[in-house]
Amino acid sequence: MLLGVGLDLCRIAPIRRSVSRLGKPWLDEVFTEAEQTELVRSTDLAVSAARGFAAKEASAKALSTGFGDGVHWLDFETGPAETARPVRLHGGARDHAQALLPTYASGSGRIVGRM
């Protein structure tokens, strides 16, 4: 069942500046440790971070929550870039999805999208 559709475009330059200026604290705010492990393996961290950032934004839009109301960046966890980039839901994002679709609780807890 489709809960919602989210689309996001992300300019790489602002992400590159955030990574450069703010470094690890910014990455910690937006990406889980597992995601950061994948990011540092990439040939261009800013490009990979922009992909993940856009996937999280699109997922928040698909749930009609944005970031707020108990939904945070780390509630959306993206998969490796080589995959269809599944987004696993945690915390407030998962709670919100469960409220939208009660049978969701028995599922895998993820939204699958393609980048």
N, CA, C and O atoms as CSV, one atom per row, in Angstrom:
chain,resi,resn,atom,element,x,y,z
A,1,MET,N,N,0.844,-1.178,0.000
A,1,MET,CA,C,0.000,0.000,0.000
A,1,MET,C,C,0.884,1.233,0.000
A,1,MET,O,O,1.885,1.291,0.713
A,2,LEU,N,N,0.517,2.199,-0.788
A,2,LEU,CA,C,1.262,3.442,-0.895
A,2,LEU,C,C,0.770,4.415,0.174
A,2,LEU,O,O,-0.409,4.766,0.208
A,3,LEU,N,N,1.679,4.848,1.043
A,3,LEU,CA,C,1.331,5.824,2.076
A,3,LEU,C,C,1.423,7.253,1.565
A,3,LEU,O,O,0.635,8.116,1.952
A,4,GLY,N,N,2.376,7.486,0.709
A,4,GLY,CA,C,2.561,8.832,0.198
A,4,GLY,C,C,3.726,8.846,-0.768
A,4,GLY,O,O,4.477,7.877,-0.874
A,5,VAL,N,N,3.865,9.956,-1.468
A,5,VAL,CA,C,4.945,10.118,-2.417
A,5,VAL,C,C,5.721,11.359,-2.016
A,5,VAL,O,O,5.137,12.402,-1.724
A,6,GLY,N,N,7.029,11.240,-2.005
A,6,GLY,CA,C,7.865,12.380,-1.684
A,6,GLY,C,C,8.957,12.513,-2.725
A,6,GLY,O,O,9.494,11.515,-3.204
A,7,LEU,N,N,9.280,13.729,-3.068
A,7,LEU,CA,C,10.325,13.999,-4.046
A,7,LEU,C,C,11.160,15.148,-3.517
A,7,LEU,O,O,10.626,16.122,-2.986
A,8,ASP,N,N,12.469,15.033,-3.662
A,8,ASP,CA,C,13.320,16.122,-3.222
A,8,ASP,C,C,14.541,16.202,-4.126
A,8,ASP,O,O,15.139,15.184,-4.473
A,9,LEU,N,N,14.894,17.395,-4.492
A,9,LEU,CA,C,16.124,17.662,-5.223
A,9,LEU,C,C,17.050,18.391,-4.271
A,9,LEU,O,O,16.604,19.212,-3.469
A,10,CYS,N,N,18.318,18.099,-4.356
A,10,CYS,CA,C,19.269,18.693,-3.423
A,10,CYS,C,C,20.491,19.180,-4.180
A,10,CYS,O,O,21.106,18.426,-4.935
A,11,ARG,N,N,20.840,20.437,-3.978
A,11,ARG,CA,C,22.058,20.967,-4.580
A,11,ARG,C,C,23.255,20.475,-3.785
A,11,ARG,O,O,23.229,20.482,-2.555
A,12,ILE,N,N,24.286,20.056,-4.465
A,12,ILE,CA,C,25.457,19.481,-3.806
A,12,ILE,C,C,26.301,20.554,-3.118
A,12,ILE,O,O,26.848,20.297,-2.045
A,13,ALA,N,N,26.422,21.726,-3.692
A,13,ALA,CA,C,27.284,22.779,-3.135
A,13,ALA,C,C,26.945,23.131,-1.686
A,13,ALA,O,O,27.861,23.214,-0.868
A,14,PRO,N,N,25.665,23.343,-1.326
A,14,PRO,CA,C,25.369,23.647,0.077
A,14,PRO,C,C,25.710,22.483,1.025
A,14,PRO,O,O,26.124,22.702,2.164
A,15,ILE,N,N,25.532,21.258,0.545
A,15,ILE,CA,C,25.888,20.099,1.365
A,15,ILE,C,C,27.401,20.053,1.539
A,15,ILE,O,O,27.893,19.786,2.636
A,16,ARG,N,N,28.130,20.308,0.476
A,16,ARG,CA,C,29.599,20.334,0.557
A,16,ARG,C,C,30.052,21.386,1.576
A,16,ARG,O,O,30.967,21.139,2.361
A,17,ARG,N,N,29.405,22.566,1.561
A,17,ARG,CA,C,29.754,23.617,2.525
A,17,ARG,C,C,29.436,23.181,3.953
A,17,ARG,O,O,30.220,23.446,4.865
A,18,SER,N,N,28.303,22.520,4.160
A,18,SER,CA,C,27.941,22.050,5.504
A,18,SER,C,C,28.944,21.032,6.012
A,18,SER,O,O,29.362,21.085,7.169
A,19,VAL,N,N,29.329,20.108,5.150
A,19,VAL,CA,C,30.319,19.098,5.537
A,19,VAL,C,C,31.650,19.769,5.848
A,19,VAL,O,O,32.311,19.429,6.829
A,20,SER,N,N,32.042,20.730,5.002
A,20,SER,CA,C,33.328,21.409,5.170
A,20,SER,C,C,33.358,22.287,6.422
A,20,SER,O,O,34.313,22.238,7.197
A,21,ARG,N,N,32.325,23.078,6.613
A,21,ARG,CA,C,32.300,24.036,7.733
A,21,ARG,C,C,31.930,23.406,9.066
A,21,ARG,O,O,32.516,23.730,10.098
A,22,LEU,N,N,30.961,22.510,9.039
A,22,LEU,CA,C,30.424,21.979,10.295
A,22,LEU,C,C,30.949,20.584,10.635
A,22,LEU,O,O,30.947,20.187,11.800
A,23,GLY,N,N,31.395,19.844,9.627
A,23,GLY,CA,C,32.032,18.556,9.833
A,23,GLY,C,C,31.190,17.513,10.551
A,23,GLY,O,O,29.991,17.379,10.305
A,24,LYS,N,N,31.833,16.786,11.432
A,24,LYS,CA,C,31.223,15.650,12.126
A,24,LYS,C,C,29.957,16.026,12.903
A,24,LYS,O,O,29.001,15.252,12.858
A,25,PRO,N,N,29.882,17.142,13.601
A,25,PRO,CA,C,28.632,17.475,14.299
A,25,PRO,C,C,27.424,17.554,13.361
A,25,PRO,O,O,26.328,17.121,13.716
A,26,TRP,N,N,27.630,18.109,12.161
A,26,TRP,CA,C,26.528,18.163,11.196
A,26,TRP,C,C,26.177,16.765,10.724
A,26,TRP,O,O,25.000,16.410,10.666
A,27,LEU,N,N,27.177,15.968,10.386
A,27,LEU,CA,C,26.924,14.591,9.956
A,27,LEU,C,C,26.193,13.811,11.041
A,27,LEU,O,O,25.287,13.033,10.740
A,28,ASP,N,N,26.580,14.012,12.314
A,28,ASP,CA,C,25.925,13.317,13.433
A,28,ASP,C,C,24.457,13.706,13.578
A,28,ASP,O,O,23.633,12.902,14.013
A,29,GLU,N,N,24.142,14.942,13.210
A,29,GLU,CA,C,22.762,15.419,13.318
A,29,GLU,C,C,21.866,14.838,12.225
A,29,GLU,O,O,20.669,14.643,12.434
A,30,VAL,N,N,22.448,14.566,11.067
A,30,VAL,CA,C,21.664,14.167,9.901
A,30,VAL,C,C,21.754,12.671,9.589
A,30,VAL,O,O,20.786,12.080,9.111
A,31,PHE,N,N,22.910,12.057,9.857
A,31,PHE,CA,C,23.148,10.680,9.438
A,31,PHE,C,C,23.498,9.768,10.613
A,31,PHE,O,O,24.226,10.163,11.524
A,32,THR,N,N,22.970,8.545,10.578
A,32,THR,CA,C,23.308,7.551,11.603
A,32,THR,C,C,24.765,7.122,11.416
A,32,THR,O,O,25.383,7.421,10.394
A,33,GLU,N,N,25.301,6.423,12.406
A,33,GLU,CA,C,26.673,5.921,12.304
A,33,GLU,C,C,26.823,4.998,11.096
A,33,GLU,O,O,27.822,5.067,10.379
A,34,ALA,N,N,25.833,4.135,10.872
A,34,ALA,CA,C,25.887,3.218,9.725
A,34,ALA,C,C,25.915,4.001,8.410
A,34,ALA,O,O,26.661,3.657,7.493
A,35,GLU,N,N,25.104,5.048,8.323
A,35,GLU,CA,C,25.094,5.870,7.112
A,35,GLU,C,C,26.437,6.571,6.920
A,35,GLU,O,O,26.951,6.650,5.804
A,36,GLN,N,N,26.996,7.077,8.013
A,36,GLN,CA,C,28.278,7.769,7.924
A,36,GLN,C,C,29.394,6.824,7.479
A,36,GLN,O,O,30.306,7.231,6.759
A,37,THR,N,N,29.321,5.576,7.904
A,37,THR,CA,C,30.295,4.583,7.462
A,37,THR,C,C,30.246,4.431,5.950
A,37,THR,O,O,31.286,4.341,5.298
A,38,GLU,N,N,29.033,4.401,5.388
A,38,GLU,CA,C,28.877,4.329,3.931
A,38,GLU,C,C,29.365,5.610,3.262
A,38,GLU,O,O,29.992,5.555,2.204
A,39,LEU,N,N,29.086,6.754,3.865
A,39,LEU,CA,C,29.482,8.031,3.268
A,39,LEU,C,C,30.998,8.132,3.111
A,39,LEU,O,O,31.481,8.557,2.062
A,40,VAL,N,N,31.740,7.752,4.124
A,40,VAL,CA,C,33.197,7.906,4.054
A,40,VAL,C,C,33.827,6.940,3.053
A,40,VAL,O,O,34.964,7.146,2.629
A,41,ARG,N,N,33.105,5.891,2.673
A,41,ARG,CA,C,33.600,4.954,1.655
A,41,ARG,C,C,33.420,5.491,0.240
A,41,ARG,O,O,34.040,4.989,-0.698
A,42,SER,N,N,32.591,6.492,0.084
A,42,SER,CA,C,32.285,7.003,-1.259
A,42,SER,C,C,33.448,7.820,-1.802
A,42,SER,O,O,34.297,8.297,-1.049
A,43,THR,N,N,33.474,7.972,-3.112
A,43,THR,CA,C,34.536,8.755,-3.745
A,43,THR,C,C,34.336,10.254,-3.524
A,43,THR,O,O,35.301,11.017,-3.561
A,44,ASP,N,N,33.096,10.681,-3.295
A,44,ASP,CA,C,32.808,12.086,-3.021
A,44,ASP,C,C,31.757,12.146,-1.915
A,44,ASP,O,O,30.567,11.951,-2.161
A,45,LEU,N,N,32.211,12.416,-0.705
A,45,LEU,CA,C,31.333,12.415,0.464
A,45,LEU,C,C,30.158,13.372,0.285
A,45,LEU,O,O,29.032,13.039,0.653
A,46,ALA,N,N,30.404,14.549,-0.272
A,46,ALA,CA,C,29.327,15.540,-0.419
A,46,ALA,C,C,28.235,15.051,-1.363
A,46,ALA,O,O,27.054,15.278,-1.101
A,47,VAL,N,N,28.601,14.392,-2.442
A,47,VAL,CA,C,27.608,13.867,-3.384
A,47,VAL,C,C,26.775,12.790,-2.700
A,47,VAL,O,O,25.549,12.785,-2.807
A,48,SER,N,N,27.441,11.879,-1.998
A,48,SER,CA,C,26.719,10.815,-1.296
A,48,SER,C,C,25.845,11.379,-0.185
A,48,SER,O,O,24.725,10.912,0.019
A,49,ALA,N,N,26.347,12.381,0.536
A,49,ALA,CA,C,25.558,13.013,1.599
A,49,ALA,C,C,24.332,13.704,1.010
A,49,ALA,O,O,23.254,13.659,1.602
A,50,ALA,N,N,24.484,14.343,-0.147
A,50,ALA,CA,C,23.350,15.009,-0.799
A,50,ALA,C,C,22.282,13.991,-1.193
A,50,ALA,O,O,21.088,14.259,-1.057
A,51,ARG,N,N,22.707,12.828,-1.680
A,51,ARG,CA,C,21.746,11.773,-2.023
A,51,ARG,C,C,20.962,11.340,-0.788
A,51,ARG,O,O,19.735,11.244,-0.822
A,52,GLY,N,N,21.680,11.081,0.295
A,52,GLY,CA,C,21.022,10.655,1.523
A,52,GLY,C,C,20.117,11.737,2.090
A,52,GLY,O,O,19.014,11.450,2.556
A,53,PHE,N,N,20.582,12.976,2.050
A,53,PHE,CA,C,19.811,14.125,2.522
A,53,PHE,C,C,18.497,14.222,1.755
A,53,PHE,O,O,17.432,14.384,2.351
A,54,ALA,N,N,18.579,14.123,0.427
A,54,ALA,CA,C,17.383,14.208,-0.421
A,54,ALA,C,C,16.437,13.037,-0.149
A,54,ALA,O,O,15.219,13.216,-0.134
A,55,ALA,N,N,16.989,11.848,0.063
A,55,ALA,CA,C,16.148,10.678,0.357
A,55,ALA,C,C,15.396,10.866,1.674
A,55,ALA,O,O,14.229,10.487,1.780
A,56,LYS,N,N,16.051,11.444,2.667
A,56,LYS,CA,C,15.401,11.691,3.960
A,56,LYS,C,C,14.312,12.756,3.819
A,56,LYS,O,O,13.218,12.610,4.365
A,57,GLU,N,N,14.622,13.833,3.081
A,57,GLU,CA,C,13.630,14.887,2.836
A,57,GLU,C,C,12.412,14.324,2.110
A,57,GLU,O,O,11.275,14.611,2.484
A,58,ALA,N,N,12.648,13.525,1.079
A,58,ALA,CA,C,11.543,12.943,0.314
A,58,ALA,C,C,10.708,12.002,1.184
A,58,ALA,O,O,9.484,11.961,1.060
A,59,SER,N,N,11.361,11.260,2.050
A,59,SER,CA,C,10.644,10.340,2.945
A,59,SER,C,C,9.767,11.105,3.930
A,59,SER,O,O,8.635,10.706,4.203
A,60,ALA,N,N,10.291,12.202,4.459
A,60,ALA,CA,C,9.500,13.029,5.374
A,60,ALA,C,C,8.294,13.622,4.650
A,60,ALA,O,O,7.212,13.731,5.226
A,61,LYS,N,N,8.478,14.002,3.401
A,61,LYS,CA,C,7.365,14.520,2.601
A,61,LYS,C,C,6.334,13.430,2.335
A,61,LYS,O,O,5.130,13.687,2.362
A,62,ALA,N,N,6.810,12.209,2.078
A,62,ALA,CA,C,5.892,11.100,1.807
A,62,ALA,C,C,5.003,10.810,3.005
A,62,ALA,O,O,3.853,10.399,2.845
A,63,LEU,N,N,5.536,11.023,4.209
A,63,LEU,CA,C,4.742,10.823,5.429
A,63,LEU,C,C,3.936,12.061,5.805
A,63,LEU,O,O,3.163,12.040,6.763
A,64,SER,N,N,4.120,13.131,5.052
A,64,SER,CA,C,3.437,14.410,5.328
A,64,SER,C,C,3.777,14.971,6.707
A,64,SER,O,O,2.941,15.596,7.360
A,65,THR,N,N,5.010,14.741,7.139
A,65,THR,CA,C,5.412,15.232,8.455
A,65,THR,C,C,6.431,16.346,8.380
A,65,THR,O,O,6.414,17.250,9.215
A,66,GLY,N,N,7.320,16.304,7.399
A,66,GLY,CA,C,8.469,17.187,7.428
A,66,GLY,C,C,9.303,16.804,8.644
A,66,GLY,O,O,9.166,15.700,9.171
A,67,PHE,N,N,10.163,17.709,9.087
A,67,PHE,CA,C,10.965,17.445,10.282
A,67,PHE,C,C,10.433,18.325,11.386
A,67,PHE,O,O,10.530,19.551,11.334
A,68,GLY,N,N,9.884,17.697,12.356
A,68,GLY,CA,C,9.224,18.349,13.461
A,68,GLY,C,C,8.124,17.420,13.932
A,68,GLY,O,O,7.952,16.336,13.375
A,69,ASP,N,N,7.396,17.811,14.919
A,69,ASP,CA,C,6.293,16.986,15.403
A,69,ASP,C,C,6.792,15.597,15.793
A,69,ASP,O,O,6.119,14.593,15.555
A,70,GLY,N,N,8.002,15.553,16.405
A,70,GLY,CA,C,8.562,14.281,16.847
A,70,GLY,C,C,9.298,13.491,15.791
A,70,GLY,O,O,9.718,12.362,16.045
A,71,VAL,N,N,9.465,14.070,14.594
A,71,VAL,CA,C,10.175,13.385,13.508
A,71,VAL,C,C,11.509,14.103,13.292
A,71,VAL,O,O,11.558,15.322,13.123
A,72,HIS,N,N,12.586,13.318,13.301
A,72,HIS,CA,C,13.935,13.876,13.218
A,72,HIS,C,C,14.719,13.227,12.078
A,72,HIS,O,O,14.325,12.185,11.554
A,73,TRP,N,N,15.828,13.854,11.706
A,73,TRP,CA,C,16.672,13.340,10.625
A,73,TRP,C,C,17.063,11.886,10.829
A,73,TRP,O,O,17.025,11.089,9.891
A,74,LEU,N,N,17.439,11.542,12.051
A,74,LEU,CA,C,17.932,10.187,12.312
A,74,LEU,C,C,16.823,9.145,12.315
A,74,LEU,O,O,17.106,7.950,12.390
A,75,ASP,N,N,15.571,9.573,12.235
A,75,ASP,CA,C,14.439,8.638,12.158
A,75,ASP,C,C,14.343,7.992,10.775
A,75,ASP,O,O,13.634,7.001,10.599
A,76,PHE,N,N,15.052,8.549,9.799
A,76,PHE,CA,C,15.083,8.012,8.441
A,76,PHE,C,C,16.501,7.526,8.179
A,76,PHE,O,O,17.444,8.317,8.197
A,77,GLU,N,N,16.654,6.238,7.937
A,77,GLU,CA,C,17.990,5.678,7.710
A,77,GLU,C,C,18.064,5.105,6.299
A,77,GLU,O,O,17.337,4.174,5.951
A,78,THR,N,N,18.951,5.677,5.497
A,78,THR,CA,C,19.075,5.262,4.101
A,78,THR,C,C,20.025,4.083,3.966
A,78,THR,O,O,20.922,3.883,4.785
A,79,GLY,N,N,19.805,3.306,2.910
A,79,GLY,CA,C,20.661,2.156,2.634
A,79,GLY,C,C,21.846,2.554,1.771
A,79,GLY,O,O,21.989,3.717,1.392
A,80,PRO,N,N,22.693,1.581,1.463
A,80,PRO,CA,C,23.868,1.850,0.625
A,80,PRO,C,C,23.480,2.369,-0.758
A,80,PRO,O,O,22.432,2.004,-1.292
A,81,ALA,N,N,24.315,3.207,-1.325
A,81,ALA,CA,C,24.041,3.828,-2.625
A,81,ALA,C,C,23.896,2.804,-3.750
A,81,ALA,O,O,23.230,3.075,-4.749
A,82,GLU,N,N,24.513,1.631,-3.598
A,82,GLU,CA,C,24.461,0.630,-4.662
A,82,GLU,C,C,23.093,-0.055,-4.740
A,82,GLU,O,O,22.805,-0.742,-5.721
A,83,THR,N,N,22.267,0.120,-3.744
A,83,THR,CA,C,20.962,-0.538,-3.702
A,83,THR,C,C,19.887,0.420,-4.183
A,83,THR,O,O,20.185,1.509,-4.673
A,84,ALA,N,N,18.637,0.007,-4.039
A,84,ALA,CA,C,17.513,0.872,-4.387
A,84,ALA,C,C,17.310,1.943,-3.310
A,84,ALA,O,O,16.292,2.635,-3.303
A,85,ARG,N,N,18.274,2.075,-2.408
A,85,ARG,CA,C,18.264,3.042,-1.317
A,85,ARG,C,C,17.007,2.920,-0.454
A,85,ARG,O,O,16.234,3.871,-0.346
A,86,PRO,N,N,16.804,1.758,0.157
A,86,PRO,CA,C,15.658,1.658,1.063
A,86,PRO,C,C,15.840,2.625,2.221
A,86,PRO,O,O,16.963,2.899,2.644
A,87,VAL,N,N,14.739,3.135,2.724
A,87,VAL,CA,C,14.774,4.037,3.869
A,87,VAL,C,C,14.057,3.337,5.020
A,87,VAL,O,O,12.858,3.066,4.954
A,88,ARG,N,N,14.812,3.053,6.068
A,88,ARG,CA,C,14.231,2.432,7.260
A,88,ARG,C,C,13.714,3.536,8.175
A,88,ARG,O,O,14.338,4.585,8.333
A,89,LEU,N,N,12.569,3.270,8.766
A,89,LEU,CA,C,11.964,4.248,9.665
A,89,LEU,C,C,12.233,3.861,11.117
A,89,LEU,O,O,12.167,2.691,11.493
A,90,HIS,N,N,12.534,4.870,11.909
A,90,HIS,CA,C,12.749,4.702,13.339
A,90,HIS,C,C,11.997,5.805,14.071
A,90,HIS,O,O,11.551,6.774,13.457
A,91,GLY,N,N,11.861,5.656,15.359
A,91,GLY,CA,C,11.338,6.720,16.210
A,91,GLY,C,C,10.034,7.323,15.741
A,91,GLY,O,O,9.084,6.610,15.417
A,92,GLY,N,N,9.997,8.666,15.706
A,92,GLY,CA,C,8.787,9.393,15.343
A,92,GLY,C,C,8.293,9.109,13.945
A,92,GLY,O,O,7.085,9.096,13.711
A,93,ALA,N,N,9.198,8.879,13.007
A,93,ALA,CA,C,8.788,8.573,11.630
A,93,ALA,C,C,8.053,7.238,11.591
A,93,ALA,O,O,7.020,7.107,10.935
A,94,ARG,N,N,8.587,6.262,12.292
A,94,ARG,CA,C,7.927,4.948,12.323
A,94,ARG,C,C,6.574,5.053,13.040
A,94,ARG,O,O,5.582,4.477,12.593
A,95,ASP,N,N,6.543,5.787,14.143
A,95,ASP,CA,C,5.280,5.976,14.869
A,95,ASP,C,C,4.229,6.624,13.980
A,95,ASP,O,O,3.065,6.223,13.984
A,96,HIS,N,N,4.649,7.626,13.222
A,96,HIS,CA,C,3.717,8.318,12.333
A,96,HIS,C,C,3.199,7.374,11.250
A,96,HIS,O,O,2.007,7.374,10.941
A,97,ALA,N,N,4.093,6.572,10.676
A,97,ALA,CA,C,3.677,5.611,9.643
A,97,ALA,C,C,2.713,4.578,10.226
A,97,ALA,O,O,1.745,4.193,9.572
A,98,GLN,N,N,2.973,4.136,11.441
A,98,GLN,CA,C,2.087,3.164,12.085
A,98,GLN,C,C,0.701,3.757,12.314
A,98,GLN,O,O,-0.305,3.058,12.198
A,99,ALA,N,N,0.653,5.046,12.639
A,99,ALA,CA,C,-0.641,5.701,12.851
A,99,ALA,C,C,-1.415,5.823,11.534
A,99,ALA,O,O,-2.644,5.762,11.519
A,100,LEU,N,N,-0.685,5.993,10.437
A,100,LEU,CA,C,-1.339,6.087,9.132
A,100,LEU,C,C,-1.842,4.736,8.655
A,100,LEU,O,O,-2.875,4.653,7.990
A,101,LEU,N,N,-1.128,3.697,8.987
A,101,LEU,CA,C,-1.439,2.358,8.499
A,101,LEU,C,C,-1.212,1.354,9.628
A,101,LEU,O,O,-0.090,0.877,9.800
A,102,PRO,N,N,-2.238,1.024,10.392
A,102,PRO,CA,C,-2.062,0.141,11.552
A,102,PRO,C,C,-1.366,-1.180,11.241
A,102,PRO,O,O,-0.634,-1.689,12.090
A,103,THR,N,N,-1.564,-1.748,10.068
A,103,THR,CA,C,-0.916,-3.018,9.745
A,103,THR,C,C,0.566,-2.833,9.450
A,103,THR,O,O,1.297,-3.815,9.319
A,104,TYR,N,N,1.011,-1.609,9.347
A,104,TYR,CA,C,2.424,-1.306,9.097
A,104,TYR,C,C,3.309,-1.894,10.181
A,104,TYR,O,O,4.447,-2.281,9.914
A,105,ALA,N,N,2.792,-1.965,11.406
A,105,ALA,CA,C,3.578,-2.452,12.542
A,105,ALA,C,C,4.091,-3.867,12.311
A,105,ALA,O,O,5.125,-4.240,12.865
A,106,SER,N,N,3.401,-4.651,11.517
A,106,SER,CA,C,3.840,-6.020,11.277
A,106,SER,C,C,4.816,-6.116,10.109
A,106,SER,O,O,5.330,-7.195,9.814
A,107,GLY,N,N,5.069,-4.991,9.445
A,107,GLY,CA,C,5.965,-4.999,8.287
A,107,GLY,C,C,7.415,-4.804,8.696
A,107,GLY,O,O,7.766,-4.892,9.872
A,108,SER,N,N,8.240,-4.541,7.706
A,108,SER,CA,C,9.691,-4.426,7.932
A,108,SER,C,C,10.082,-3.045,8.454
A,108,SER,O,O,11.228,-2.847,8.859
A,109,GLY,N,N,9.171,-2.106,8.453
A,109,GLY,CA,C,9.503,-0.766,8.944
A,109,GLY,C,C,10.318,0.047,7.972
A,109,GLY,O,O,11.157,0.844,8.392
A,110,ARG,N,N,10.098,-0.129,6.684
A,110,ARG,CA,C,10.871,0.653,5.731
A,110,ARG,C,C,10.016,1.101,4.568
A,110,ARG,O,O,8.987,0.508,4.244
A,111,ILE,N,N,10.473,2.148,3.966
A,111,ILE,CA,C,9.900,2.646,2.727
A,111,ILE,C,C,10.980,2.393,1.685
A,111,ILE,O,O,12.150,2.688,1.925
A,112,VAL,N,N,10.612,1.865,0.563
A,112,VAL,CA,C,11.604,1.626,-0.467
A,112,VAL,C,C,11.372,2.614,-1.599
A,112,VAL,O,O,10.270,2.710,-2.141
A,113,GLY,N,N,12.395,3.326,-1.939
A,113,GLY,CA,C,12.331,4.267,-3.038
A,113,GLY,C,C,13.541,4.088,-3.919
A,113,GLY,O,O,14.476,3.376,-3.553
A,114,ARG,N,N,13.539,4.708,-5.049
A,114,ARG,CA,C,14.699,4.630,-5.942
A,114,ARG,C,C,15.246,6.034,-6.139
A,114,ARG,O,O,14.505,7.007,-6.272
A,115,MET,N,N,16.560,6.100,-6.154
A,115,MET,CA,C,17.228,7.366,-6.375
A,115,MET,C,C,17.608,7.466,-7.837
A,115,MET,O,O,18.192,8.466,-8.256
